[in-house]
Structure formats: C-alpha cells, structure tokens
Amino acid sequence: MQPVLFWKFEEILPFRLSGSGCKNFGLTEKEFTRLLGLLAEGDNRLFEQIFLVHFEESVNYLKRRDGASLEDAYDAVMTTLLKFRDLLLQGKIHYGNLRYLFTRMARQHYQKNQQRQAIFDQSGQISPDLIDETDQRFDEETHELLSRAFRSLGKECRELLRDFYHRRRSLKQLAKEAERSAPAVRKQKSRCIAALRDYFYRIS
Amino acid sequence: MTTINKFTDSNLTEEEQDAIIGSFVRQREDTKLKNRWAEKLAKEHNIRRKETSRNNPAKIRKLYFLLLSAAAVLLFLLVFLPGLMMADGKELLATNLSEITLSGSRGATATDGPVSDEALRIQFRDNFQAGDFTTATELGEQLIALPATTDNDRLNLGFAYLRASQFPEAEETFRTLLSTNSDFASEARYYLGISLLAAGDTKAGLDELRKITAADGSQLLESAKAYLDADWK
C-alpha cells in the first residue's frame, strides 16, 4: 500500500479570496498549524506552494508602492520568504493576518536594503525584531573554511546540526524522535561541534 | 577579533559557539533554499530577478552560426583525433571524469513515487549541476534510502561520487547496480572500470572495461576502447 506521507496540497488550493482565508494566503487556522508541523519536519513544499504563488504579487507591490526596481523588489521578497520561514519555525508568527505581516516585512527589508528607515514609524503592529538581522555574517574565507569543516562531518552530525539550527528543532524533540534521552542528543551535538571546530582549527 | 580567531578560541562559550555555528548553518541552508526557490520561480511562475532582454535576431543568428562552427570543429577533433595519436591514459581519465553529467531516467521513473522523492531528486540535480558534488552525494544517499528509489538514482549517485573523488564509494555503488541485474548494467560496468582506474587500480579497471562489448552499445564500447588503447605507463 502506498504510504500516506504528505498533506494533500489540492485541499488548500485554490486560495480563498475573502475573509480570514484571504488575509492568511488562503490558509485556515488548522492548515496553518499543519504548515508549521511540516516545516518543523523539514518539508518546505507546502510553504513553497503557498508563498511562491504570492511572490510576484509582493514584488509588484514593492515596485508600485516604493518605486523599487525589479531586482531590489525580488531580493527583498526573497529575503522576506527566508525570514518568514525561520520566524514560523521559531513560533514568532501567529495566525491572524499573515498577508499583511508578509507585505510589511517585505517593505521593511526593501527599506533596510535601501538604508532608509522611514517605514518603521508606520508599522506599529509589527515588532521591529522580525526583520532584525541577528545572524552573524562571514567573510568569504571564513565561510569557505566553515563549509569545508561542515562537509567533513559525518552524515548524522550534519543532519543533527541542520535539524537544530536551521529547522529550529529542540534537543528534546530530536531525542524523542530518535528514542534517546535529551542529554545523549546534547552530548552528540557537542561532539559534532567539537569535530567541526577541530577540523576548522586544522585547516585555518 | 575576527570570526576565525573567535571560533578557534578555546574559551568560547557555548552561546557564542551556537551563535557562530547557527548563523553558518542557517546561511548555508538558506542559500540552498534561495537557489531552489529562484529556480522554481523561474520555471513554474516565470519570475526572474532580471528582465530577459530582447536581443537582436540578426545577432542571435550570427552567434548560432559561430557556435555551430565551433561545435563542428570540436566534433571533428573528437572523432578523428583519438585515432591519430595514442592518448595518455591518466589525462584521458582526468578529462572524462570532469565531464561526467547526470543520466536521464530510464526504466523505472520517479513519476510514480511520492513528491518527496522528486523534490530530493531536484535538489540532488541542482547541487550536482552547481558543482557541489559533496552535497549531491549526501542527497543521493538519502534518495537511494527511500522506498521509491530507482536504479537511475543509484547510477547518478555513482556519478556524484566520481565527481567528488570518492572512488571507493563509486566503485561500491556501481558494483551494487551490477549485482542487481539493473537496466543500467552496461553503464555500471563501464563506470566501475572508471572508478577503479581513478582509484589507481589500473589493472582491475582495464579488466572491467575489457568486458564491455558491442551489446553494451557502441558509445560505451568506443569509450572503453579509448582507455584500453591509451598509454598507462
């Protein structure tokens, strides 16, 4: 029997054009919860299906509203997509008016890229930290060394670090899935990081 | 203090360590997502970062003519040159290894499998084509672990191993394909020979290539002959 593994996308599309569905890219609250679950499992397909459909609309909005060039608007919306996914995983975005939030974030990213701050004054409903850059930036050399060190790790370590840092899964969740104790997973993570740092140290 | 210095500092706290590694992993994975989305936007939604320019048709025709001329000369050289001189085996191998591209689907295809298989295949192909063979091997390994994997996936994983210079893994992959009476047995035999040659086992590699016959297809046979006729001293 074919295993039922995935959400049926056609149950969501076509998007609802009025009411709370419209404000939330066609998602009901239940579907939104499902989206969060899939993202946490590392499955981005539903997210892509919903948000890539609205990409052009957001680009056009920035072009129209802020006079952005295609390239600038594209970059701002792409950055927003990545940030939006990450914020969803961190539980910082709640069901309510996702479309408004997304559009405002895109505008803020555009403005930030343009080194202008004017729009922040108008966005009382949105916490400024939603677009704040908390991640460190690396120069090309460091990034290359880190990439080499990361690639030198075993498959399990790479997957664990991806799960923890990129999919924002807690050690407790990871331990539960692997049927191990949280301290054991923490120890494994420490060993992976030690191996990464050791290799980095040797090649730098 | 630079990130390099900071990261190698033995007094780094767990929080600082998490901040550096977390930032790196997120940026690395986000870049992959970004590339994937850019490709999807271009292919499925016709949205590109830059407007496609409308070039002068006359210029395009001239360009085509030049490209066709160059291709004709290249074809002539490829067909006749190997017969005129004995190639150096190691040079031939190095050139051919760098030109290995992915195989298209044959036999069992991905279309019947769950979408995740296809998504993984796309990621695998994207990374391979982007030259990130190490990541491609990781994805290929995940792909062949899935129930709906195909022999084509395994063949392509073998290619990724070859491009990533993981010759023992490539050898094992092609041996597995051979042992399963796959549709790709001919290719598996040929690339098993290549894997052995690349790993430095010239005798075993040439022995495998000697097993290629006309029944394996003229292209494989010609390629195998080129190796067998080459100078391996």
Boltz contact constraints between the chains, C-beta under 6 A:
constraints:
  - contact:
      token1: [A, 5]
      token2: [B, 114]
      max_distance: 6.0
  - contact:
      token1: [A, 52]
      token2: [B, 40]
      max_distance: 6.0
  - contact:
      token1: [A, 55]
      token2: [B, 41]
      max_distance: 6.0
  - contact:
      token1: [A, 55]
      token2: [B, 47]
      max_distance: 6.0
  - contact:
      token1: [A, 56]
      token2: [B, 47]
      max_distance: 6.0
  - contact:
      token1: [A, 71]
      token2: [B, 49]
      max_distance: 6.0
  - contact:
      token1: [A, 74]
      token2: [B, 49]
      max_distance: 6.0
  - contact:
      token1: [A, 82]
      token2: [B, 30]
      max_distance: 6.0
  - contact:
      token1: [A, 135]
      token2: [B, 23]
      max_distance: 6.0
  - contact:
      token1: [A, 135]
      token2: [B, 26]
      max_distance: 6.0
  - contact:
      token1: [A, 136]
      token2: [B, 23]
      max_distance: 6.0
  - contact:
      token1: [A, 138]
      token2: [B, 3]
      max_distance: 6.0
  - contact:
      token1: [A, 142]
      token2: [B, 3]
      max_distance: 6.0
  - contact:
      token1: [A, 142]
      token2: [B, 4]
      max_distance: 6.0
  - contact:
      token1: [A, 146]
      token2: [B, 24]
      max_distance: 6.0
  - contact:
      token1: [A, 151]
      token2: [B, 134]
      max_distance: 6.0
  - contact:
      token1: [A, 161]
      token2: [B, 25]
      max_distance: 6.0
  - contact:
      token1: [A, 165]
      token2: [B, 22]
      max_distance: 6.0
  - contact:
      token1: [A, 165]
      token2: [B, 25]
      max_distance: 6.0
  - contact:
      token1: [A, 165]
      token2: [B, 26]
      max_distance: 6.0
  - contact:
      token1: [A, 166]
      token2: [B, 25]
      max_distance: 6.0
  - contact:
      token1: [A, 166]
      token2: [B, 26]
      max_distance: 6.0
  - contact:
      token1: [A, 166]
      token2: [B, 29]
      max_distance: 6.0
  - contact:
      token1: [A, 201]
      token2: [B, 8]
      max_distance: 6.0
  - contact:
      token1: [A, 204]
      token2: [B, 4]
      max_distance: 6.0
